[in-house]
Amino acid sequence: METGWYPVALAEGLERGTSTGTRLFGRELVVWRDSAGASHVWEDRCPHRGMRLSFGFVRDNHIACLYHGWQYDTAAQCRYIPAHPDLAVPGTIRVATYPSIERLGIVWAWNELDSAAPQEIELAERAAVTPVRSLYVDASAAKVFDALVLAECPPLKNAGGATQRSRTDALVSFKNGTDEILVAVQPLSDVEAALHIVIAGSPDIHGSDSQKRVSAWGEALRRDVEGTPQARELRHEVAP
């Protein structure tokens, strides 16, 4: 497990006032968005009895545990305990957090708990992105990357020439002409990974048909990595 920034969710799929559970290198995380629109990535555990906060609910700028209703503010500090409504909650009751940021239409987490000063995320923002989908793969992140470096970019609106690929520790970019697809790889565990896929460019340009084409491309990639009997070559899956 290397320290760094890793994707944990598509930003579009995380609506205001909602939460979801996920994993990173086997650790359980809750990803939630408050009423002001800010996203948060925390350890998925209420300090009281260990219940997953992702099972709870978001109210305004608090997330509440489903078990006993303990509420935590955006700084992860417990602010209200229903069984003791007049209690001044001790400052020691708080949830462990991961630094997080939204970039390229994806929520990213720095994989060190309560880290005060993670390094700057080295991902150039795009003017707009079109979200496609998240895919879950029964294979390690390393095996997924092995497949990605051989995959071809499906033709979208302005394809031309050979596919150009580049990658960081957790992101692969595919370019063909002015078309660009971005695939962020989340290591869920030693044998599972998630792909968060977006198209660089506005949904006004890349909505519907392009999303469907890239979604089918991602499905073919997943089958190919998992080695299922239905796996086919990617170029057949994305042919017009």
N, C-alpha and C positions, 0 to 999 in steps of 0.2 A: 504494500500500500504506500504510494508516494503522496507526499503532501502537495496539495494544489487545488485548483478549481475544477469541479466536476458538475455536469448537468444533473438536475434532479426532477425537472418537470418542464413541460411546455407552458409558457406564460399564459397563453390564451385559454388553456384548459383550467386555469386556476381563477375562478370568478371571485369577486368581492364577497366576503362573508362565508367562504368555504375553506375546507382543509382536506388534505389527502395524506395517506401514509406511503412511504417508500423506503428503500434501503440504499446504503452506500457502503461497499466493502463489508456487507453483513450487518452494519449498524442500522437500527431502525430510526427513521426520521419522520417528522411531521412537517409538511409544507403548507402554509396557510396564508391567506390574503385578508388584511383588515379592511374596515369600511372606507378608509382613506385611499385604498388601492395599493398599499405597500405589501410586499411579500416577505415571509419570514421562514427560516429553516431552523428547526430546533430538534433536540433529542425527543423522540416520541414516547415520553414517559412523564406522567404526573408525579412529582416528588412525594405526594402523599402515600398512595398505595401502588404506584407503578402502572396504573391504567394508561393505555395509549391515548394520547391527546387527539390523535387523528380520528378516534371514535366519538369525540365530543362535538361541540358546536361553537361557532363564532358569533359573538354579539358585539356590534360596533367595533371597538379596537381591543377587545378581550377575546381570548379563547378559553373555553370552560371545559373541564374534565367531565365526562359523562357519568362517572361513578358517584362523586359527592359534590359536583358543581363548583369546585375550586376554580377561580378565575384568574387568568394571568394577562398582564398588559403587554404592550409591544416590546417592552424591555425585558420580558420574561419574568417579571416580578409578580408574585401572588398578591392580589389586591382585595380579594373578597372570598370569604368562606361562609357559605349559606348557613351552616350549623352554628356559627358564631358571628352573626351579622355586625355586632358592635366591636369585634376584636380588631385592634391595630395589628395587622399581620406583620410578623417579624421579617426583616429584610433578608434573612437567610433563606427564606422559602422562595426559590426561583428555579426555573427550568434551565438546563444547560443548552446553549445555543451554538449555531454555526454561522459565521459570517456569510452573507448571501448578496447576490446582485442579479439583476436582469440584464441580459445582453443577447442580441440576435433572436429575440422572441423566446428565450429559454431562461429558466431560473437556474442559477449556478450556486453551488455551496463550496466554501473552503472547508476541507475535511479535517479541521482541527477544532475540537470543542473549545468554546470560550476564548478563541484566539483574538487578541486585541488589534493586531496590525498585520493582516495577511498581505502578501505582495499584490500589486496591481494585476488585474486580469488582462492578459495580453490577447485580446480579441477585438479586432476592428469592427465597430458597429456598422450596419448597413442602413441606408436611408429608410428602408421598409423591408419587412419580411412577410411571407405568406406561410402560416403554420400548416403542416401536413398531418402528422400523427406521431404518437409514441408507439414503439413496438418492443415487445419483450421476447428475448431470445434465450433459449436453453443452451448457452455456450458462454465461455469466458470472454471478457472484453478483448483479450489478446487475440483470440480466434476471430472475433468480429473484425478487428483491425486488419488481420491478415486477408480477410475477404474484401474489405473496403478498398485496400490498396490495389486490388485487381479489377474492381467493378468499373463499369462504364457509366457515364452520365446519361440518363435518358434524355432524348431530344424534347425540348419544350417549345419555346417561341422563336428563339434566335440561335439555334444550334449551328455549328459549323466547325469542321475539323475534328481533331482528336481530343479526347478528354484530358484535361489538365487536373492533377490532384495535388493537394497540399494538406498538411495535417499539423496539429499541435498535440499536446498530451491527451486531449479528450475530444477533439473536433477534426473532422475531415471535410474538406471543401472539394466539390467537383465542378469544373467549369467546362462548358462547351459553347463556343462563341461567347455571347453575352449572358447565356443561361448559367445559373449557379445554384447548386443544391448543397446544403450544409447538414451534416449528420453528426450530432453530439452523442458520445458513447458514455453511458453510465454503468460502472461496474457494480452490479447489485450484490454479487457474491463472487466466489472463486469460479463458479460454473454458470452464472447467469448475468445477463447484461440487458440494458434497455437502450434503444435508439430513439433520439428525439430529432425529428426531421423537419426542416423548414426550407423554403425556396427564397432566395434573395430576390426581392422585388415586391411590388404592391399586389395585394389581393385583386385589385381591379384588373391586373394583367394576368396573374397566375392563379386565379380562382378556378374552381370547378375542374375543367379538363386537365390542367397541369397538376392539380392536387391529386386527381384520380390516377394519373400516369405515374407520379412519383410514389404514391401509396402502393401501387401494384409493384413497382420497382423494389420498394422496401420489403414487401411480402416475399418476393422472389429471393431477395438477399437473405432474409431470415431462413427460408426453407433450405437454401443452399448451405448456409452456415450450420444448420442443425442436421443436414444430411438426410432429410426426409425423402421418401420414395417419390414424392411429387415435385422435387426440385427440378427446375429447368434452367437453362442458360439465361442470364439476365437480358441479353439482347432479344431473345424470343419473347420475353415477358413484356417488353416495352415497345415492341415493334408497332408501327401505326396500323 
